[in-house]
Amino acid sequence: MDIAQLTRERPLVFDGATGTNLQTQDLTPDDFGGEALAGCNEYLVRSKPSAVERVHSDYLEAGADVIETDTFGSASIVLAEYGLEALAYELSKEGAAIAKRMALQFSTKAKPRFVAGSIGPTTKLPSLGHIGFDVMRDSFYEQMAGLLDGGADLFIIETCQDLLQMKCALAAAQDLFLDKRTRLPIIASVTIETMGTMLMGTEIAAALTALEPYDIISAIGMNCATGPKEMEENVRFLTQTSPKPIFIMPNAGLPENIGGQAHYHLTPEELEKYMTHFVGDLGVSIIGGCCGTTKEHIKHLSTLAERITPHARTIDWTPSASSIYSSVPMHVDPAPVIVGERCNTNGSKKFRDLLLNEDWDAAVSMAKEQIKEGSHMLDLCVAYVGRDEVRDMREVISRMNTAVTVPLVIDSTEYPVIEVALKHYAGRAIVNSINMEDGEERMAHVLPLCKKYGAAVIALTIDEDGMAKTREKKFEIAERIIDISVNKYGMREEDLIFDTLTFTLGSGDNEFRKAGIETIEAIRMIKAAHPQCRTILGVSNISFGLNPHSRHVLNSVFLNHAIEAGLDMAIVHAAKIMPLHKIDERGRELANEIVFDARRFEYLEAA
């Protein structure tokens, strides 16, 4: 099933609300298998399959191209509330089989029908510590295995409230596809509440940034919570920025509580009007109905789909990283993106002492201080000899996930530490780093993790001969890393951030006199040949060994020249970078002489 191909000429139409349709059937507790199971719609595939068949037939008769399985809550996490967790695989498979049978009955050569395996968010929020990543991933895996074996044509991971929920589900899908040696299209759909964000406070831009890197996702969109009116601005954002097709499935307006029941008042004609705008003007290519929508709503959408072509979208996509809350581009004007360096045990005694004292709250406060100072992202390293780095990373990042508003750069040499960080981080992280010191060994471990969890990665210009010192060698290593990362591990050039390395200019060592200019020119070469790649430097190394004031001056002048060469990002202490106009003329002159090796020395010959 090729979603992009199917939606080229007309929008694809999903069905309407399963629960709304079931409510019209006046089901009794006996239909559910008894009082203890009343309300467990997923068990109806076994206790009263005819009710589920009626839901499907109603929407198929209304013209839906895709019907969703009655498995929204068939993960063991949800079924455990009814004591049915052991049936998760079976109920998922039976739900998919019923839908597949009905879809085949209505399919024709001119209008094939498809089955979407419905995967809801469960009742747990991993970002709040309700459940562990692996436990949730295993539950989704079991559910998805049943849906796949039952005949689903695609998966829809829907009504997502926490991006970490979505990451658990996507990890499960990746593992399932690998195990089964197959692959289905996936639609990833988040829920934006009436306050304009997801339940965890996630903006739509952050959700798109976190999900876009996953190549197993075929379409991205929104469903539930609100009607189409409340969705419009977020729909507009997605259609203008998402490289993937857009899926929109609104409720039939905002619900009104009448006699303890939710009532939805958006008419089929009103839904059609909004969707005409979304498809014809904005370019939405997959539409359907969520809570409160009936077969009449879907009939109107089906009629609409026969007479409208999705508007051709002009996409303005910017590669970014994100926290659970907001998205930050990996290039800003004016540059650079500032990556705060102080939450690093290798460079900050204060942060190291907090780690040793296990003062986690103070460590988070230190992160927040850097944001106030102007950092756009934060480097995070918890490595310390003799301590359990995996445990420390889990303790720190699980707190920073919901407490820190900017994206994190995960800084570690240990693969298990990187993975535990990515499992506890809802946003899109950057991993620091890969290199070719041992050939492909490090890349072979780190890049699959970046692919699995949607992360970008910093690449250092180091190979088997050590740290590259000349511009030509730095560029040569970057070319090797790009070739292997893209062609062997499936990364994109926009996922790669190159660090051309900084060496101290204050040591007096002749070997490093040209280190500054070589680093700057290497940036220029990489950006010219690979404009989609990003560049980054740990600026402070350039001035190591000098007094504090001299360090601030040299760092600031060097950074300015690197930006002119194309530097996108800088790992620095934001508060210690000085605007050039605040540095006296002589200070700038001396710093330039050091950076460009323009120093003049006079020697007295021996008598």
Secondary structure by P-SEA (a helix, b strand, c coil): cccccccccbbbbbbccaaaaaaaacccccccccccccccccccccccaaaaaaaaaaaaaaccccccccccccccccccccccccaaaaaaaaaaaaaaaaaaaaccccbbbbbbbcccccccccccccccaaaaaaaaaaaaaaaaaacccbbbbcccccaaaaaaaaaaaaaaaaaacbbbbbbbbbbbcccccccccccaaaaaaaccccccccccccccccccccaaaaaaaaaaccccbbbbbbccccccccccbbbbcccaaaaaaaaaaaccccccccccccccccaaaaaaaaaaaacccccccccccccccccccccccccccccccbbbccccccccaaaaaaaaacaaaaaaaaaaaaaaacccbbbbbbcccccaaaaaaaaaaaaacccccbbbbbbcccaaaaaaaaaacccbbbbcccccccccccccccaaaaaaabbbbbbcccccccccccaaaaaaaaaaaaaaaacccccccccbbbcccccccccccccccaaaaaaaaaaaaaaaacccbbbbbccccccccccaaaaaaaaaaaaaaaaaacccccccccccccccccccaaaaaaaaaaaaccbbbbbbccc
